[in-house]
Amino acid sequence: MNEIDDEVQSLIEAVKQSKVYRQYDMQRTILKGEPELKKQVDEYRIRSYEIQNAEDDEHLQERIEAFEAEYADFVEQPKVCEFLEAELDLCRMLQEVTARVVDSLNFE
């Protein structure tokens, strides 16, 4: 397992050095500089997560539309938009890495 641990550590370092992660980290730092805005972004992210992971809800589409309308102006703020885009890019990169590992192992 030691060899795997070493390789995982190397992967972590590669992720940290990537342009995608550095952009995310910069945007996160900027957002942390405005605690009230960060709190609002965190609340937005929690609500978004809850909606995305809701059980079969017959009113889901309406809830999504109401959520998007409520936050339409908020997500257009440059600091918010830039952070959310950077976060999404990082999530996509990590999903791709995970998918490639799983696919290469024939894990079913």
BELFENKA-V605491 format. One record per residue. RES is the residue in one letter. SS is DSSP state (H for helix, E for strand, C for the rest). PSI is psi in whole degrees, -180 to 180 (NA if undefined). D_FIRST is the distance of its C-alpha to the first C-alpha in Angstrom with 2 decimals. Layout:
BEGIN
RES_SS_PSI_D_FIRST ; RES_SS_PSI_D_FIRST
END
This chain:
BEGIN
M_C_-24_0.00 ; N_H_-40_3.80 ; E_H_-42_5.44 ; I_H_-43_5.18 ; D_H_-42_6.21 ; D_H_-43_8.70 ; E_H_-38_9.97 ; V_H_-42_10.47 ; Q_H_-39_12.33 ; S_H_-41_14.29 ; L_H_-43_15.23 ; I_H_-45_16.41 ; E_H_-39_18.47 ; A_H_-41_19.90 ; V_H_-46_20.95 ; K_H_-29_22.57 ; Q_H_-9_24.45 ; S_C_152_25.68 ; K_H_-40_29.34 ; V_H_-48_28.69 ; Y_H_-42_26.66 ; R_H_-38_29.10 ; Q_H_-45_31.98 ; Y_H_-47_30.51 ; D_H_-39_29.89 ; M_H_-45_33.45 ; Q_H_-37_34.98 ; R_H_-42_33.12 ; T_H_-43_34.47 ; I_H_-46_37.94 ; L_H_-39_37.87 ; K_H_-24_36.78 ; G_C_-11_39.92 ; E_C_83_41.98 ; P_H_-38_40.85 ; E_H_-41_43.37 ; L_H_-41_42.42 ; K_H_-42_38.70 ; K_H_-42_39.62 ; Q_H_-40_41.55 ; V_H_-43_38.73 ; D_H_-41_36.33 ; E_H_-41_38.97 ; Y_H_-46_39.36 ; R_H_-41_35.64 ; I_H_-47_35.55 ; R_H_-40_38.62 ; S_H_-45_37.34 ; Y_H_-46_34.11 ; E_H_-41_36.21 ; I_H_-44_38.50 ; Q_H_-27_35.77 ; N_C_19_34.16 ; A_C_146_37.47 ; E_C_171_38.08 ; D_C_108_40.70 ; D_C_120_43.45 ; E_C_-15_46.77 ; H_C_18_47.50 ; L_H_-46_44.23 ; Q_H_-40_45.95 ; E_H_-40_48.53 ; R_H_-41_45.94 ; I_H_-47_44.13 ; E_H_-41_47.46 ; A_H_-41_48.52 ; F_H_-48_45.25 ; E_H_-39_45.56 ; A_H_-42_49.20 ; E_H_-37_48.53 ; Y_H_8_45.96 ; A_H_-50_47.55 ; D_H_-37_48.97 ; F_H_-48_46.02 ; V_H_-11_43.45 ; E_H_-12_45.92 ; Q_C_133_45.81 ; P_H_-46_44.26 ; K_H_-37_41.68 ; V_H_-50_40.64 ; C_H_-46_40.60 ; E_H_-39_38.64 ; F_H_-48_35.95 ; L_H_-38_35.68 ; E_H_-43_35.53 ; A_H_-40_32.79 ; E_H_-43_30.78 ; L_H_-42_31.33 ; D_H_-42_30.30 ; L_H_-44_26.97 ; C_H_-43_26.39 ; R_H_-41_27.29 ; M_H_-45_24.95 ; L_H_-37_21.95 ; Q_H_-41_23.16 ; E_H_-43_23.44 ; V_H_-47_19.92 ; T_H_-45_18.63 ; A_H_-41_21.12 ; R_H_-41_20.20 ; V_H_-50_16.50 ; V_H_-45_17.72 ; D_H_-37_20.57 ; S_H_-15_18.67 ; L_C_2_16.56 ; N_C_39_19.80 ; F_C_122_18.67 ; E_C_NA_21.84
END
